[in-house]
């Protein structure tokens, strides 16, 4: 195993150190002259031009640097810990799209990580899996799986300055398939994810009507001019009827597509046009859009929070969400769902985080970014849970009190004023004879509705059911319901579209870095990709489209992403080398990652993903797979098994995503080059070392014991680290 890994490392080293061409060296020298120019003791306007890390908006955030720029310091010296806060290397970066400020990057990353799952999946999982107890496995999984992989992706993208395909191909040509798999998964997820945005647009437009169309049942008219409420709507609820019949025009099962849904088709086209218009200049340059899509959801959540805590019954809902059920800690399913929620909520393994961080300066503090964004994502989930369940508590209380009114009205009709003597918690059996107090007469106990507040609170849903059925039903009870509906669906739209940016950016950056269309500008690549997705998305715009959506949502991302993230940890810890990776992070941030993060990358995180993946397979094998099909006659959904062709489609979606990992390695072993990307990643190691004042790291006994790192920098059970190679890179920067 060690010999094989050593061969992989040697091949990786060759690809990381290609010979620079003469024109690139000349360009480097010209840029150095531009950046280091000083006039009258102040920084020249030429200095502030955005050449990646020379961007003035990016003050160095490392703990070893000063925060104030001192113009009196001689600018013929490179940045140092006692000099300027702006890092200006002698070897300037090649032209690459870059963020215009640190705040833009953070907002884009928060917008990418914080999505619809924070609003409509976390509250449901917390309520279902023990309330407040669910937070224990949730934060444990965040610590051992979520933040470590988030940190890893930000660091490797910032270090190698490419999209997912370019990054993993530079780590080793045998591992380039990891990047292709990430791009394929991102494409599949972006394909169906935009359907949610289309639904939000449809509901958003419908919210401008003088009376919300889902507030009451429509009427069915007869030839004689009379009418009566739609029976299917009466059997279910107005919100369910509008969702399944008006919006989805749903069919009875996935095998009968029924009619083409032109309303949703038009919404899909508009959604893809909006995504293209927002990304036409590149996500790193779409500053104003990022500010709106990242901040607006928090504004709406805060508005809904203050509205929710003033509603009758809100505390019942909040207490129901967080009331602990300690026995749930022993249930392995709770831990499985906590790990799965953390993984997908942070958007790991899609390639979007790697693409975003590749636009950062090389001295950006990616560690601080990982902690900030991860915790923001998790606390957003909890805050959204409070908002959602305060409103669900109001809706449940209203339903419960309405049920009590109907029951009391029925009792009063049978028993008159004597109904007050019947114990509501110990009512006689239906159809039984009940003596009327203070009378010799008897009455037959009528059929009464079951009134149970706890049952109403338990009647929550996840995903689209929560957003488009339960939440809309609660909004119906609000005064000025149209305003609240507009705010809610606009919030869902912005939550969805900025996550869509990051997912699609992982695909576009990979295509650009692979130079599949070298002569096409990036905006044309983006336009072509959006057009292709818009055409393929028509498979969701018919009667069975929602069932196809459920299939994609359930299988196109979950298993492939876990497999990809597992191989990402293997690539960094066992191929790239932990010492080498830690050295790179120290050069970029000025501080070395602690042993905890290295243990997670090498041992804990891969094991956690294997356990989650295995438990998911066991769960499917024992419980089977299926989808909820709408039964019009009953006004409810019933579970149907996937037909044979759907099982083949599920296998195809999984295999088309992960097959690239072994395929690229096999082709490379036979010297068949699938990814021809040998351009060296720009990384001014010597400049960074001087800037942060870093001394050579000596291998500690703990590192030797835990990771088998030897004094010469080699690692046991994997491959040599990059002590010699890093010196070579420093020598290259001096040339």
C-alpha positions in Angstrom: 0.0 0.0 0.0 2.8 2.4 0.9 4.5 1.8 -2.5 1.3 2.5 -4.4 0.7 5.7 -2.4 4.3 6.7 -3.0 3.8 6.3 -6.8 0.6 8.4 -6.6 2.5 11.2 -4.7 5.4 11.2 -7.1 3.0 11.6 -10.0 1.1 14.4 -8.1 4.4 16.2 -7.5 5.2 16.3 -11.2 1.9 17.8 -12.0 2.2 20.4 -9.3 5.6 21.6 -10.6 5.4 22.1 -14.4 7.9 24.4 -16.1 6.6 28.0 -16.3 6.6 29.6 -19.7 8.5 32.7 -20.6 5.4 34.9 -21.2 4.1 34.1 -17.7 7.4 35.1 -16.1 7.4 38.3 -18.0 3.8 39.0 -16.9 4.8 38.3 -13.3 7.6 40.8 -13.5 5.3 43.5 -15.0 2.7 43.0 -12.3 5.3 43.2 -9.6 6.3 46.6 -10.9 2.7 47.8 -10.9 1.9 46.6 -7.4 5.0 47.8 -5.6 4.8 51.4 -7.0 4.7 54.2 -4.3 4.3 57.9 -4.8 5.1 60.5 -2.1 5.0 58.0 0.7 1.4 56.9 0.0 0.1 53.9 -1.9 -0.3 54.5 -5.5 -3.7 53.9 -7.1 -2.0 51.2 -9.1 -1.5 49.2 -5.9 -5.2 48.9 -5.2 -5.9 47.2 -8.5 -7.6 43.8 -7.9 -5.0 41.2 -8.7 -6.4 38.5 -6.4 -4.5 39.0 -3.1 -3.5 42.5 -3.9 -7.2 43.6 -3.6 -7.3 46.3 -1.0 -10.6 45.0 0.3 -8.9 42.0 1.8 -7.0 43.1 4.8 -5.0 40.2 6.1 -7.0 38.4 8.8 -4.3 36.3 10.2 -3.7 36.5 13.9 0.0 37.5 13.4 -0.6 40.6 11.3 -1.5 44.2 12.2 -4.9 45.5 11.1 -3.7 49.0 10.2 -1.9 49.9 7.0 1.2 52.0 7.7 2.1 54.1 4.6 5.4 55.1 6.1 6.8 51.6 5.9 9.1 51.3 2.9 7.1 49.5 0.2 10.1 47.9 -1.4 9.8 45.3 1.3 7.2 42.5 1.2 4.5 42.5 3.8 5.5 41.2 7.2 4.1 40.8 10.6 5.4 44.2 11.6 4.8 46.0 8.3 1.8 46.4 6.1 -1.5 44.5 6.5 -1.8 44.1 2.8 -0.1 41.0 1.4 1.7 41.8 -1.9 3.9 39.0 -3.1 6.7 39.5 -5.6 5.3 36.7 -7.7 1.8 38.0 -8.5 -1.1 35.7 -9.3 -2.3 34.9 -12.8 -5.6 36.5 -13.9 -8.4 34.8 -12.0 -11.8 36.0 -11.0 -11.7 37.3 -7.4 -14.1 38.5 -4.7 -14.3 42.3 -4.5 -14.4 42.1 -0.7 -14.2 39.7 2.2 -17.8 40.5 3.1 -19.0 39.5 -0.3 -17.3 36.1 0.0 -18.8 35.5 3.5 -22.3 36.5 2.3 -22.0 34.3 -0.8 -20.8 31.3 1.3 -23.5 31.8 4.0 -26.1 32.1 1.3 -24.8 28.9 -0.3 -24.7 27.0 3.0 -28.0 28.4 4.4 -30.8 27.1 2.3 -34.3 25.7 2.2 -33.3 22.8 4.4 -32.6 25.1 7.3 -36.2 26.3 7.2 -38.2 23.2 6.3 -36.1 20.2 7.2 -34.3 21.0 10.5 -37.4 21.9 12.5 -39.2 18.8 11.4 -36.1 16.6 12.3 -35.7 18.2 15.7 -39.4 17.8 16.5 -39.4 14.2 15.3 -36.1 13.1 16.9 -36.4 14.1 20.5 -36.7 17.9 20.5 -33.9 19.5 22.5 -32.2 16.1 22.7 -31.7 16.2 18.9 -29.3 19.1 19.4 -26.7 16.8 21.1 -26.2 14.5 18.1 -26.6 17.5 15.8 -23.6 19.4 17.4 -21.6 16.3 17.8 -21.9 15.6 14.1 -21.2 19.2 13.4 -17.9 18.9 15.3 -16.6 15.6 13.9 -18.0 15.8 10.3 -19.4 19.2 9.3 -16.8 21.8 10.3 -13.7 19.6 9.5 -14.8 18.9 5.9 -16.0 22.5 5.5 -12.6 23.7 6.6 -10.9 21.1 4.4 -12.7 22.3 1.2 -12.1 26.0 1.9 -8.4 25.4 2.5 -7.7 23.1 -0.5 -9.6 25.4 -2.8 -7.8 28.5 -1.6 -4.4 26.7 -1.8 -4.8 25.2 -5.3 -6.9 28.0 -6.7 -9.1 25.9 -9.0 -12.5 24.4 -9.2 -13.1 20.9 -7.8 -11.8 19.1 -10.9 -8.6 21.1 -11.1 -8.0 20.8 -7.3 -8.3 17.0 -7.0 -6.4 16.5 -10.3 -3.5 18.6 -8.9 -3.5 16.6 -5.7 -3.1 13.5 -7.8 -4.1 12.8 -11.5 -5.4 9.5 -10.2 -7.9 11.4 -8.0 -9.3 13.8 -10.7 -12.5 11.7 -10.8 -13.5 13.2 -7.4 -13.9 16.6 -9.0 -15.8 15.2 -12.0 -18.1 13.4 -9.6 -18.7 16.6 -7.6 -19.6 18.4 -10.9 -22.0 15.7 -11.9 -23.8 15.7 -8.6 -24.0 19.4 -8.6 -25.5 19.3 -12.1 -28.1 16.7 -11.0 -29.0 18.7 -7.8 -29.2 22.0 -9.6 -31.5 20.4 -12.2 -34.2 19.6 -9.7 -33.4 22.2 -7.1 -34.6 25.0 -9.4 -38.0 23.3 -9.5 -38.5 24.5 -5.9 -37.6 28.0 -7.0 -40.2 27.7 -9.7 -42.9 26.7 -7.2 -42.0 29.6 -5.0 -42.3 32.0 -8.0 -45.8 30.5 -8.8 -47.0 30.9 -5.2 -45.4 34.4 -5.0 -47.4 35.6 -8.0 -50.6 34.0 -6.6 -50.1 35.8 -3.4 -51.0 39.1 -5.0 -54.7 38.2 -5.4 -57.2 40.0 -3.3 -58.1 36.7 -1.7 -55.5 34.0 -1.4 -56.5 31.1 -3.7 -55.6 28.5 -1.1 -57.7 30.0 1.6 -61.0 28.2 0.7 -62.2 25.5 -1.5 -63.2 26.3 -5.1 -66.7 25.7 -6.3 -67.9 23.2 -8.9 -70.7 24.7 -11.0 -73.6 22.8 -12.4 -75.5 23.5 -15.7 -78.5 24.9 -13.9 -76.3 27.6 -12.3 -76.0 26.1 -8.9 -72.7 25.1 -7.3 -71.1 23.3 -4.5 -67.6 23.1 -3.0 -65.1 20.8 -4.7 -65.5 17.4 -3.0 -61.8 16.6 -3.1 -61.0 19.9 -1.4 -63.6 19.3 1.3 -62.2 15.8 1.9 -58.7 17.2 2.4 -58.0 20.9 3.0 -57.9 24.0 0.8 -54.1 24.3 1.1 -53.6 20.6 0.2 -56.0 20.9 -2.8 -54.3 24.0 -4.1 -50.9 22.4 -3.8 -51.7 19.0 -5.4 -54.4 20.0 -7.9 -53.8 23.6 -8.9 -50.0 23.8 -8.6 -48.8 20.3 -9.4 -51.8 19.0 -11.3 -50.7 15.8 -9.8 -51.5 12.3 -11.2 -52.3 9.2 -9.3 -48.8 7.7 -9.5 -45.5 8.1 -11.2 -46.4 5.9 -14.2 -49.2 8.2 -15.3 -47.8 11.6 -16.2 -51.3 12.9 -17.1 -51.3 16.4 -18.7 -48.4 18.8 -19.3 -48.3 21.5 -16.6 -47.6 24.7 -18.6 -47.8 26.9 -15.5 -44.9 25.2 -13.8 -43.1 24.9 -17.1 -43.3 28.7 -17.6 -42.2 29.2 -13.9 -39.2 26.9 -14.6 -38.1 28.9 -17.6 -38.4 32.1 -15.7 -36.4 30.6 -12.8 -33.6 29.5 -15.1 -33.5 32.9 -16.8 -33.2 34.6 -13.4 -30.4 32.2 -12.4 -28.5 33.0 -15.6 -29.0 36.8 -15.2 -27.7 36.6 -11.7 -24.6 34.6 -12.7 -23.8 36.1 -16.1 -20.9 38.1 -14.7 -19.7 35.3 -12.5 -20.7 34.8 -8.9 -17.7 36.6 -7.5 -18.6 39.7 -9.4 -22.4 39.6 -8.6 -21.9 41.7 -5.5 -25.3 43.4 -5.3 -27.2 40.1 -5.9 -25.3 38.3 -3.2 -26.0 41.0 -0.7 -29.8 40.8 -1.4 -30.1 37.0 -1.5 -28.0 36.4 1.6 -29.4 39.2 3.8 -33.1 39.3 2.8 -34.0 35.8 4.3 -32.7 37.0 7.7 -34.8 40.1 7.5 -37.9 38.1 6.8 -37.1 35.5 9.5 -36.7 38.3 12.0 -40.1 39.8 11.0 -41.7 36.4 11.2 -40.1 35.9 14.6 -41.6 38.9 16.2 -44.9 38.1 14.5 -44.7 34.5 15.7 -44.0 35.1 19.4 -47.0 37.4 19.6 -49.4 34.7 18.3 -51.8 32.8 20.5 -50.3 29.3 21.3 -46.8 30.1 20.0 -45.2 28.9 23.2 -46.9 25.5 22.9 -45.2 25.1 19.5 -41.8 26.2 20.7 -41.9 24.0 23.7 -43.0 21.1 21.5 -40.0 21.7 19.3 -37.4 21.7 22.1 -38.9 19.6 24.9 -36.3 16.9 25.4 -37.1 13.2 25.0 -34.0 11.6 26.4 -34.7 8.1 25.3 -34.2 9.2 21.7 -30.4 9.4 22.3 -30.2 5.6 22.2 -31.9 5.5 18.8 -29.2 5.1 16.0 -31.7 6.6 13.5 -31.5 10.0 15.4 -27.7 10.1 15.0 -28.0 9.1 11.3 -30.5 11.9 10.6 -28.4 14.4 12.5 -25.3 13.5 10.5 -27.2 13.6 7.2 -28.7 17.0 8.0 -25.4 18.5 8.9 -23.7 17.2 5.8 -26.3 18.4 3.3 -27.1 21.6 5.2 -23.5 22.8 4.8 -23.4 21.9 1.1 -20.3 19.7 1.4 -18.7 17.8 -1.5 -20.7 19.7 -4.2 -17.6 21.6 -5.3 -19.2 25.0 -4.7 -17.2 25.7 -1.5 -14.0 24.8 -3.4 -14.9 27.1 -6.2 -15.8 29.9 -3.9 -12.6 29.7 -1.9 -10.5 29.5 -5.1 -11.4 33.2 -5.7 -10.0 34.2 -2.3 -6.5 35.7 -1.6 -3.9 33.1 -0.7 -3.5 34.7 2.8 -7.2 34.7 3.6 -8.0 33.1 7.0 -10.0 30.1 5.8 -10.1 28.6 9.3 -12.0 31.6 10.7 -14.3 31.5 7.6 -15.1 27.8 8.2 -16.0 28.3 11.8 -18.0 31.4 11.1 -20.1 30.1 8.3 -20.7 26.6 9.9 -21.9 28.1 13.1 -24.0 30.7 11.3 -25.7 27.9 9.4 -26.5 25.9 12.5 -27.8 28.8 14.5 -29.9 29.8 11.5 -31.5 26.4 11.6 -32.4 26.7 15.3 -33.7 30.3 14.8 -35.8 29.2 11.8 -37.1 26.3 14.0 -38.3 28.8 16.6 -40.0 30.9 13.9 -41.6 27.9 12.2 -42.9 26.2 15.4 -44.2 29.4 16.9 -46.4 29.7 13.9 -47.2 25.9 13.8 -48.1 26.3 17.5 -50.6 29.0 16.6 -52.0 26.9 13.8 -52.3 23.9 16.0 -54.0 25.9 18.8 -56.5 27.4 16.3 -57.3 23.9 15.0 -57.6 22.6 18.5 -59.9 25.4 19.7 -62.0 25.1 16.6 -62.4 21.4 17.3 -63.5 22.1 20.8 -66.1 24.5 19.6 -67.5 21.9 17.1 -67.5 19.3 19.9 -69.2 21.6 22.4 -71.8 22.6 19.8 -72.6 19.0 19.1 -72.9 18.2 22.8 -75.1 21.2 23.4 -77.4 20.2 20.5 -77.9 16.8 22.1 -77.8 17.5 25.8 -78.6 21.2 26.0 -77.1 23.1 28.9 -76.4 19.8 30.6 -73.4 19.3 28.4 -71.3 21.3 30.9 -71.5 18.3 33.2 -69.7 15.9 30.8 -66.0 15.5 31.5 -64.2 16.3 28.2 -61.3 14.0 29.2 -63.6 11.1 30.0 -66.5 11.1 27.5 -68.9 8.1 27.1 -68.4 5.8 24.2 -70.1 6.8 20.9 -73.7 5.5 20.3 -74.0 4.7 24.0 -77.0 5.7 26.1 -76.2 8.6 28.5 -78.5 9.8 31.2 -79.0 13.5 31.3 -78.2 15.0 34.8 -81.2 16.4 36.7 -83.5 14.5 34.3 -85.0 11.0 33.8 -84.4 11.1 30.1 -81.6 9.4 28.1 -79.7 10.5 25.0 -77.5 8.7 22.5 -73.9 9.8 22.6 -73.1 11.4 19.2 -69.9 10.9 17.2 -67.5 13.6 18.3 -64.3 14.9 16.7 -61.1 14.0 18.4 -59.6 17.2 19.9 -55.9 16.7 20.9 -53.4 19.6 20.9 -50.4 17.3 21.1 -51.7 15.4 18.0 -52.1 18.7 16.2 -48.5 19.7 17.0 -47.2 16.3 15.9 -49.0 16.8 12.5 -46.0 18.6 11.0 -44.3 17.9 7.7 -40.9 18.2 6.2 -39.9 19.8 2.9 -42.6 21.0 0.5 -45.4 19.8 2.8 -44.2 22.2 5.5 -43.8 25.2 3.2 -46.7 24.8 0.8 -49.3 23.2 2.9 -48.9 23.7 6.7 -47.3 27.1 6.6 -49.7 28.5 4.1 -52.6 27.2 6.2 -51.2 29.1 9.1 -50.8 32.3 7.0 -54.5 32.0 6.1 -55.3 32.9 9.8 -53.2 36.1 9.7 -54.7 39.5 9.1 -53.3 40.9 5.8 -52.5 37.4 4.8 -51.4 38.4 1.3 -48.5 40.5 2.8 -47.3 37.6 4.9 -47.5 35.2 2.0 -45.5 37.5 -0.3 -42.8 37.9 2.3 -42.7 34.1 3.0 -42.4 33.0 -0.6 -39.9 35.8 -1.5 -37.8 34.5 1.5 -38.0 30.9 0.2 -37.0 32.2 -3.3 -33.9 34.0 -2.1 -32.9 31.1 0.2 -33.2 28.8 -2.8 -31.6 30.9 -5.5 -28.3 31.7 -3.6 -27.9 28.0 -2.8 -28.4 27.4 -6.5 -25.6 29.9 -7.3 -23.1 27.9 -5.3 -24.3 24.5 -6.7 -24.1 25.7 -10.3 -20.8 27.6 -9.7 -19.3 24.2 -8.9 -20.2 22.9 -12.3 -19.3 26.1 -14.2 -15.9 26.5 -12.5 -15.1 22.8 -13.2 -16.0 23.2 -16.9 -13.8 26.4 -17.1 -10.8 24.8 -15.4 -11.0 21.7 -17.6 -11.0 24.0 -20.6 -13.8 22.0 -22.3 -14.7 25.1 -24.2 -11.5 27.1 -24.2 -12.6 29.7 -26.8 -16.0 30.4 -25.2 -16.4 33.3 -22.6 -17.7 32.1 -19.2 -21.0 33.9 -19.7 -21.7 31.7 -22.8 -20.8 28.6 -20.9 -23.2 29.6 -18.1 -26.0 30.4 -20.7 -25.6 27.1 -22.5 -25.7 25.2 -19.2 -28.8 27.0 -18.0 -30.5 26.4 -21.3 -29.8 22.7 -21.2 -31.0 22.5 -17.6 -34.2 24.4 -18.5 -35.0 21.8 -21.2 -34.3 18.8 -19.0 -36.3 20.4 -16.2 -39.5 20.0 -18.2 -39.5 16.4 -16.8 -40.8 18.0 -13.6 -43.6 20.0 -15.4 -46.3 17.3 -15.7 -48.7 15.4 -13.5 -46.0 13.0 -12.3 -43.3 15.7 -12.1 -43.5 15.9 -8.3 -42.8 12.2 -8.0 -39.8 12.5 -10.3 -38.7 15.4 -8.1 -38.9 13.3 -5.0 -36.8 10.6 -6.7 -34.1 13.1 -7.6 -34.3 14.7 -4.1 -33.9 11.4 -2.4 -31.2 9.7 -4.4 -29.3 12.1 -6.7 -27.3 13.7 -3.9 -27.3 11.8 -0.7 -25.2 8.6 -1.4 -22.9 10.2 -4.0 -22.0 13.2 -1.8 -21.1 10.9 1.2 -18.9 8.9 -1.1 -17.3 12.0 -2.6 -16.6 13.5 0.8 -15.1 10.3 2.0 -12.6 10.3 -0.9 -11.8 14.0 -0.3 -10.6 13.1 3.2 -8.6 10.2 1.9 -7.1 12.4 -0.8 -5.9 15.0 1.7 -4.9 12.7 4.6 -3.3 9.8 2.7 -2.2 11.2 -0.7 -1.6 15.0 -0.4 -0.3 14.4 3.1 -1.4 15.8 6.5 1.9 17.5 7.2 1.9 19.1 3.8 -1.7 20.3 4.1 -1.0 21.7 7.6 2.1 23.5 6.2 -0.1 25.0 3.5 -2.7 26.2 6.0 0.0 27.7 8.2 1.4 29.6 5.2 -2.0 30.9 4.2 -3.4 31.8 7.7 -0.3 32.3 9.8 -1.4 29.6 12.3 -1.2 25.8 12.1 -4.3 23.6 12.3 -4.5 21.8 15.7 -4.3 18.0 16.2 -8.0 17.8 16.5 -8.6 18.9 12.9 -5.9 16.5 11.6 -7.4 13.6 13.6 -10.8 14.4 12.1 -9.4 14.5 8.5 -7.5 11.3 8.8 -9.7 9.1 11.0 -12.9 10.5 12.5 -14.6 12.1 9.5 -14.1 9.2 7.1 -15.3 6.8 9.7 -18.4 8.9 10.4 -19.3 9.0 6.7 -18.8 5.2 6.3 -21.2 4.7 9.3 -23.8 7.1 7.9 -23.5 5.5 4.4 -23.8 2.0 5.9 -26.7 2.9 8.1 -28.5 4.5 5.2 -28.1 1.3 3.1 -29.4 -0.8 6.0 -32.3 1.5 6.5 -33.4 1.2 2.8 -32.9 -2.5 2.9 -35.1 -3.0 5.9 -37.7 -0.3 5.3 -37.7 -0.4 1.5 -38.1 2.7 -0.8 -41.2 4.5 -1.9 -42.9 7.8 -2.5 -46.1 9.5 -1.2 -48.8 9.4 -4.0 -51.8 11.6 -3.8 -55.2 9.7 -3.4 -57.9 12.1 -4.6 -60.8 10.1 -3.3 -59.4 10.1 0.3 -57.7 13.5 0.2 -54.5 12.0 1.6 -51.2 10.6 0.4 -50.4 6.9 0.5 -47.0 5.2 0.1 -46.3 3.6 -3.2 -43.3 1.5 -4.1 -41.0 2.6 -6.8 -41.6 0.8 -10.1 -38.8 -1.1 -11.8 -37.9 1.7 -14.2 -37.5 4.1 -11.3 -35.1 1.7 -9.5 -33.0 1.6 -12.7 -33.1 5.4 -12.8 -32.0 5.6 -9.1 -29.1 3.3 -9.8 -28.1 5.4 -12.8 -28.2 8.6 -10.8 -25.9 7.1 -8.2 -23.5 5.4 -10.6 -23.2 8.3 -13.0 -22.0 10.4 -10.1 -19.5 8.1 -8.4 -18.2 6.0 -11.3 -15.8 8.8 -12.3 -13.7 8.2 -9.2 -12.5 4.7 -10.1 -12.8 5.3 -13.8 -10.3 8.2 -13.9 -7.8 6.3 -11.8 -8.0 3.2 -14.0 -7.6 5.3 -17.2 -4.6 7.1 -15.7 -3.0 3.7 -14.8 -3.2 2.9 -18.5 -1.8 6.3 -19.3 -5.1 7.5 -20.8 -5.4 11.2 -19.8 -9.0 12.3 -19.3 -8.2 15.5 -17.5 -5.4 17.5 -19.2 -4.7 20.1 -16.6 -1.0 20.4 -15.7 -0.9 24.1 -15.0 0.8 24.7 -11.6 -1.2 26.3 -8.8 0.0 29.8 -8.1 1.2 29.8 -4.5 3.9 32.3 -3.3 5.2 30.1 -0.4 8.4 32.1 0.3 6.4 35.4 0.4 3.8 34.0 2.7 6.5 32.6 5.0 8.2 36.0 5.3 4.8 37.8 5.6 3.7 35.7 8.6 7.1 35.2 10.1 6.8 31.4 10.0 9.7 29.2 11.1 10.1 25.6 10.0 7.8 23.3 11.8 9.4 20.4 13.7 7.5 17.2 13.9 6.1 16.7 17.4 5.9 13.3 19.2 2.1 13.5 19.0 2.2 13.8 15.2 4.6 10.9 15.1 2.4 8.8 17.3 -1.0 9.7 15.7 -0.1 10.1 12.1 3.3 8.3 11.7 4.9 11.5 10.5 8.7 11.0 10.6 11.4 13.6 11.3 12.2 13.8 7.5 8.6 14.7 6.8 7.4 11.4 5.4 4.2 9.8 6.6 3.8 6.1 7.3 0.9 4.2 5.8 0.5 6.8 3.1 3.1 8.7 1.2 5.9 11.2 1.6 4.9 14.8 2.5 6.1 17.8 0.7 9.1 19.1 2.6 11.4 18.9 -0.5 8.6 19.9 -2.9 7.7 23.0 -0.9 11.3 24.1 -1.1 11.2 23.6 -4.8 8.1 25.8 -5.0 9.9 28.5 -3.0 12.8 28.3 -5.4 10.4 28.7 -8.3 9.0 31.9 -6.8 12.5 33.3 -6.5 13.1 32.8 -10.2 
